[in-house]
Amino acid sequence: MELPLTELLLLVASVFGMVSIVVYTRAKFGNNEINTKLKNRYNEYISTLEFENKKLKGSIARAKAPVRISQEAADEPLSAISEVIDGLIPNLPPAVRPLLKSKKAVDFITNYVQQNPEAIKDLISKFTKTKGTESQQSDQAAQQQSL
């Protein structure tokens, strides 16, 4: 019982066709367990990316925030030191941040403030803006122009 060559080729082609159909349907519809694992991995990856993006946006917003000092702290320079330091820390490199948190550095800054209060008041006035001084300056400018 020998099969002629054409019948043998038809048999091989049909077996190859069935195998290819099985492979295609498995690839198309897949295994639910494998697909679920892949989906969970993608979802986890996307959630970590979103978390890191949110964290970076927050740090950028903190870095862009200007240094603000309350009006009460602007009147007394010793109380404004901590507010100025807290406002400057996010903008400094990570290697410098521990220096500003050390007690020795704060003591040095406090001694400098006590020795030079006028210089510190001038420095603090650069960070604070009051509506009263702006309106007074505009009134003075108008008076000078009228003269």
C-alpha positions as CSV (number, residue, x, y, z in Angstrom):
1,M,0.0,0.0,0.0
2,E,2.0,2.7,-1.2
3,L,0.6,6.1,-1.3
4,P,1.3,8.1,-4.4
5,L,3.4,11.2,-4.0
6,T,0.4,13.6,-4.5
7,E,-1.6,11.9,-1.8
8,L,1.4,12.1,0.6
9,L,1.8,15.8,-0.1
10,L,-1.9,16.4,0.5
11,L,-1.7,14.6,3.8
12,V,1.4,16.6,4.9
13,A,-0.3,19.9,3.8
14,S,-3.5,19.1,5.7
15,V,-1.6,18.2,8.9
16,F,0.5,21.4,8.6
17,G,-2.7,23.4,8.0
18,M,-4.4,21.9,11.1
19,V,-1.3,22.7,13.2
20,S,-1.1,26.2,11.9
21,I,-4.8,26.8,12.6
22,V,-4.3,25.5,16.2
23,V,-1.3,27.8,16.7
24,Y,-3.1,30.8,15.2
25,T,-6.2,30.3,17.4
26,R,-4.1,29.9,20.5
27,A,-2.1,33.0,19.7
28,K,-5.3,35.0,18.8
29,F,-7.4,34.1,21.8
30,G,-4.6,33.0,24.1
31,N,-4.6,31.4,27.5
32,N,-6.8,33.4,29.9
33,E,-4.3,32.8,32.8
34,I,-1.4,34.1,30.8
35,N,-3.4,37.1,29.5
36,T,-4.5,37.9,33.0
37,K,-1.0,37.9,34.3
38,L,0.2,40.1,31.4
39,K,-2.7,42.5,32.0
40,N,-1.9,42.7,35.7
41,R,1.8,43.4,35.0
42,Y,0.9,46.2,32.5
43,N,-1.6,47.7,35.0
44,E,1.0,47.5,37.8
45,Y,3.6,49.1,35.6
46,I,1.2,51.9,34.5
47,S,0.3,52.5,38.2
48,T,3.9,52.8,39.2
49,L,4.6,55.2,36.3
50,E,1.6,57.3,37.4
51,F,2.7,57.4,41.0
52,E,6.3,58.4,40.0
53,N,4.9,61.1,37.7
54,K,2.7,62.5,40.5
55,K,5.6,62.5,42.8
56,L,7.8,64.3,40.3
57,K,5.1,66.9,39.6
58,G,4.8,67.6,43.3
59,S,8.5,68.1,43.7
60,I,8.6,70.4,40.7
61,A,5.7,72.4,42.1
62,R,7.5,72.7,45.5
63,A,10.7,73.7,43.8
64,K,8.9,76.4,41.8
65,A,7.1,77.8,44.8
66,P,8.6,81.1,46.0
67,V,9.9,81.6,49.4
68,R,7.2,83.2,51.5
69,I,7.5,84.8,54.9
70,S,4.6,85.9,57.0
71,Q,4.3,89.6,57.9
72,E,4.7,88.8,61.6
73,A,8.0,87.0,60.9
74,A,9.2,89.8,58.7
75,D,9.0,92.3,61.6
76,E,11.2,90.0,63.8
77,P,14.2,88.6,61.9
78,L,14.9,85.8,64.5
79,S,11.6,84.2,63.9
80,A,11.9,84.5,60.1
81,I,15.1,82.4,60.0
82,S,13.3,79.0,60.1
83,E,10.8,80.1,57.4
84,V,13.5,81.3,55.1
85,I,15.5,78.1,55.6
86,D,12.4,75.9,55.0
87,G,11.6,77.8,51.8
88,L,15.2,77.4,50.5
89,I,15.7,73.8,51.3
90,P,13.8,72.3,48.3
91,N,15.9,74.4,45.9
92,L,19.2,73.3,47.3
93,P,21.2,70.3,46.2
94,P,20.7,67.2,48.3
95,A,24.3,67.3,49.6
96,V,23.7,70.8,51.2
97,R,20.3,70.0,52.8
98,P,21.6,68.2,55.9
99,L,23.8,71.3,56.7
100,L,20.8,73.5,57.1
101,K,19.1,71.0,59.3
102,S,22.1,70.7,61.7
103,K,22.0,72.5,65.0
104,K,25.4,74.1,64.4
105,A,24.3,75.8,61.2
106,V,21.2,77.1,62.8
107,D,23.2,78.5,65.8
108,F,25.6,80.2,63.3
109,I,22.8,81.8,61.4
110,T,21.1,82.9,64.7
111,N,24.3,84.5,65.9
112,Y,24.7,86.3,62.5
113,V,21.2,87.6,62.7
114,Q,21.7,88.9,66.2
115,Q,24.9,90.6,65.2
116,N,23.5,92.1,61.9
117,P,19.8,92.7,62.3
118,E,19.6,95.5,59.7
119,A,21.2,93.4,57.0
120,I,18.8,90.5,57.7
121,K,15.8,92.9,57.7
122,D,16.9,94.1,54.2
123,L,17.2,90.5,53.1
124,I,13.8,89.6,54.4
125,S,12.2,92.6,52.8
126,K,13.4,91.2,49.4
127,F,11.2,88.1,50.0
128,T,8.2,89.9,51.4
129,K,5.8,92.1,49.4
130,T,3.3,94.3,51.1
131,K,0.4,96.1,49.5
132,G,1.0,99.2,51.6
133,T,4.6,99.8,50.4
134,E,3.6,99.3,46.7
135,S,0.8,101.9,46.9
136,Q,3.1,104.3,48.8
137,Q,5.7,104.0,46.2
138,S,3.2,104.6,43.4
139,D,1.9,107.7,45.3
140,Q,5.4,109.0,45.7
141,A,6.1,108.5,42.0
142,A,3.0,110.3,41.1
143,Q,3.9,113.2,43.3
144,Q,7.4,113.4,41.8
145,Q,6.0,113.5,38.3
146,S,3.6,116.3,39.2
147,L,6.5,118.4,40.4
